[in-house]
């Protein structure tokens, strides 16, 4: 288990990092705007799975090996970025299943698996995430104690904080949708969401 003294330092450190706008938080806001908070939970599930995998790999030392394969990461992040960019262009044109329908209260069209995969790809394909966890986790792990319980405790804290942050951003996106909730603003919302999604795709591909 993780000591309370370590948690008192780790929690505010990761909370500050998690609340800072980034790819995953921007994606949560966009989907909160276009799909609503409830359906965005599927993206959050995929993103949390990805974050958990990256954190465990970093804590176990696997991340160092992964980062020695820049070609694999480059291909993965370019494919992921191109996919998110394509979705953003479709949203900007008010087309595709991610776009807000003309009837604001109409059913969301994005599939659960599609939403979950967006979150997973965005979390796993980001080399900066791997490098961040490699730098963050080791100082909080005691080499004289069993690794698994310590890592499990820290990852649980990470996922809890990450979920709260994602939920906050998704709620903000849904609130913006309600504020611009007139039917004649649907195109504006789609263009705003599409621009942000393209930005996330470029961020992933070029970061």
C-alpha positions in Angstrom: 0.0 0.0 0.0 1.0 3.7 -0.4 1.7 5.7 2.7 -0.4 8.7 3.6 2.7 10.9 3.5 3.4 9.9 -0.1 -0.3 10.4 -1.0 -0.3 13.9 0.5 2.3 14.8 -2.2 1.2 12.6 -5.0 -2.5 13.6 -5.0 -2.0 17.4 -5.5 0.8 16.8 -8.0 -1.3 14.6 -10.3 -4.5 16.6 -9.7 -2.8 19.7 -11.0 -1.5 17.8 -14.1 -4.8 16.1 -14.7 -6.8 19.4 -14.6 -4.5 21.1 -17.1 -6.1 21.1 -20.5 -4.7 18.4 -22.7 -5.8 16.0 -25.5 -8.0 13.7 -23.4 -9.6 16.6 -21.5 -10.3 18.4 -24.8 -11.8 15.2 -26.2 -14.0 14.9 -23.2 -15.3 18.4 -23.6 -16.0 17.9 -27.3 -17.9 14.7 -26.8 -19.8 16.2 -23.8 -20.8 18.9 -26.3 -21.9 16.6 -29.1 -22.9 13.4 -27.3 -23.8 14.4 -23.8 -22.1 13.4 -20.5 -23.8 10.0 -20.3 -22.5 8.8 -23.6 -19.1 10.4 -23.1 -18.7 7.9 -20.2 -17.9 5.3 -22.8 -15.0 7.4 -24.0 -13.9 7.9 -20.4 -13.9 4.2 -19.9 -11.5 3.7 -22.9 -9.3 6.6 -21.8 -9.0 5.3 -18.2 -8.1 1.9 -19.5 -5.4 3.4 -21.6 -4.1 5.6 -18.8 -4.1 2.6 -16.5 -2.1 0.5 -19.0 0.4 3.2 -19.5 0.8 3.9 -15.8 1.3 0.2 -15.0 3.8 -0.2 -17.8 5.7 2.8 -16.7 5.8 1.6 -13.1 7.0 -1.8 -14.1 9.7 -0.4 -16.4 8.1 -1.5 -19.7 7.7 2.1 -20.8 11.4 2.5 -21.2 11.5 -0.4 -23.7 8.4 1.0 -25.5 10.0 4.4 -25.9 13.0 2.8 -27.6 10.6 2.0 -30.5 10.0 5.5 -32.0 8.9 4.1 -35.3 6.0 2.1 -33.7 4.9 5.2 -31.7 5.1 7.5 -34.7 2.9 5.2 -36.8 0.4 4.7 -34.0 0.1 8.4 -33.2 -0.2 9.4 -36.8 -2.9 6.9 -37.5 -4.7 8.0 -34.3 -4.3 11.7 -35.2 -5.5 11.2 -38.7 -8.6 9.4 -37.4 -9.5 12.1 -34.9 -8.8 14.8 -37.6 -11.2 13.1 -40.0 -13.9 13.0 -37.3 -13.3 16.7 -36.7 -13.7 17.6 -40.4 -16.9 15.6 -40.5 -18.2 17.3 -37.4 -17.3 20.7 -38.8 -19.4 19.9 -41.9 -22.3 18.7 -39.6 -21.9 15.2 -41.0 -21.1 11.8 -39.5 -22.2 10.1 -36.3 -20.2 12.4 -34.0 -21.9 15.6 -35.2 -24.9 17.1 -33.3 -28.1 16.3 -35.2 -30.2 19.2 -36.5 -32.7 18.4 -33.8 -30.7 19.1 -30.7 -32.6 16.6 -28.6 -32.3 13.9 -31.2 -30.6 10.6 -30.4 -26.8 10.5 -30.2 -25.4 8.5 -33.2 -21.9 7.6 -32.1 -21.5 3.9 -31.1 -20.3 2.9 -27.6 -17.4 1.0 -29.0 -16.4 3.9 -31.2 -16.4 6.3 -28.3 -14.4 3.9 -26.1 -11.8 3.3 -28.8 -11.3 7.1 -29.2 -10.5 7.4 -25.5 -8.2 4.3 -25.6 -6.2 5.4 -28.7 -5.8 9.0 -27.4 -4.4 7.8 -24.1 -2.1 5.0 -25.4 -0.8 6.7 -28.5 0.6 9.7 -26.7 4.4 9.3 -26.1 4.3 12.3 -23.7 2.0 10.3 -21.5 4.5 7.4 -21.3 7.3 9.8 -20.6 5.3 11.6 -18.0 4.5 8.5 -16.0 8.1 7.3 -16.3 9.1 10.5 -14.6 6.2 10.7 -12.1 5.8 7.2 -10.7 9.4 6.0 -9.8 10.0 8.6 -7.0 6.8 7.4 -5.3 7.7 3.7 -5.4 9.8 2.2 -2.5 12.2 -0.4 -3.9 12.4 -2.2 -0.5 8.7 -3.0 -0.6 6.6 -5.2 -2.9 5.9 -3.3 -6.2 2.4 -4.6 -7.0 0.5 -3.2 -4.0 2.2 0.2 -4.3 1.6 0.4 -8.0 -2.0 -0.7 -7.6 -2.6 2.0 -5.0 -1.1 4.8 -7.1 -2.9 3.7 -10.3 -6.2 3.7 -8.4 -5.6 7.2 -7.2 -4.6 8.3 -10.8 -7.7 6.8 -12.3 -10.0 8.4 -9.7 -8.5 11.8 -10.3 -8.5 11.4 -14.0 -12.2 10.4 -14.1 -13.2 13.4 -12.0 -11.3 15.7 -14.4 -12.8 14.1 -17.5 -16.3 14.3 -16.0 -15.7 18.0 -15.2 -14.6 18.8 -18.8 -17.5 16.7 -20.3 -20.0 18.6 -18.1 -18.5 21.9 -19.3 -19.0 20.8 -22.9 -22.6 19.8 -22.3 -23.3 23.1 -20.5 -21.9 25.0 -23.5 -24.3 23.0 -25.7 -27.2 24.1 -23.5 -26.1 27.7 -23.6 -26.1 27.6 -27.4 -29.1 25.4 -27.5 -31.1 27.0 -30.2 -31.6 25.1 -33.4 -29.9 27.7 -35.5 -26.7 27.3 -33.4 -26.3 23.6 -34.2 -23.9 24.4 -37.1 -21.9 26.7 -34.9 -21.6 24.0 -32.2 -20.6 21.4 -34.8 -17.9 23.7 -36.2 -16.6 24.5 -32.7 -16.5 20.9 -31.7 -15.0 19.9 -35.1 -12.2 22.5 -34.8 -11.4 21.3 -31.3 -11.4 17.6 -32.5 -9.0 18.5 -35.4 -6.8 20.2 -32.9 -6.7 17.1 -30.8 -5.8 15.1 -33.8 -2.9 17.4 -34.8 -1.8 17.5 -31.2 -1.6 13.7 -31.1 0.1 13.4 -34.5 2.6 16.2 -34.1 3.2 16.2 -30.4 
